[in-house]
């Protein structure tokens, strides 16, 4: 198990379905757009800057 992995729900822009996605905590703590991967549909994408900022603000796991 990857201790740096962070799991959450995001809407896949390709499937238009909510998917469980994973990103790196260390990457998510930067000011860059967060890159995610959904294993169910095998799609990867970057969250918008706004979505990335909202995730950082609302996630205790990324703040601590």
Buried (B, 14 or more C-beta within 10 A) or exposed (E): EEEEEBEBEBBBEEEEEEBEBBBBBEBBEEEEBBBBEBEEEEBBBBBEEEBBBEBBEEBEEBEE
